[in-house]
Amino acid sequence: MIETFSFSHPGGLENYLDKVYVSYGKNTFATIVNGNNDEESCLRLSKAIHATFENNVDNISFENVSSEISKHVRSVDEYLLVRINDNSIVTEQHGGVRGYLVRDGNIVRLTNGLITLVNEDRVLLSTDRFLLKLSEEMILVDALTSLSAEEWMDFLVNRISEENMLVGENLSAVTIIVRNAEDVKLA
């Protein structure tokens, strides 16, 4: 099971230009588009991503989703595309977006490509602006002390808020926790 929590905030700006998409199925696809104050570019790319995710992405390979989106990408566009399931994550990053994997008390920055996942792995996807006030150590501590993807995001957002009261540019992120089905207990 993949547990996610998304955060989108305009910061101190009038418009929220980043876009965050999460599509669920046997595979979870997540995309973050870094708006970079370029509304036209962000809208064009967002429409392409939305159109791609309108279809049943469970029947489309990561390569086909990536290929479809790349038809609409310009060299200045910044986005992160991820497919994640209980066993693996595939990432494709362009520009001011990035991801981190927390496993066994360690944090590593995700690179483009496939990584095998295990139970309780935690993944943070975000724009660079979200990370400005966060160190890798802060991300790691909050990941290890949180019980859910939502709580992890709350910890991160509280740290940012303590620094600048969320004033500044758009802030966008997704927290993800991998949980084996047998470890999930129904209340």
Disulfide bonds with the S-S distance in Angstrom:
none
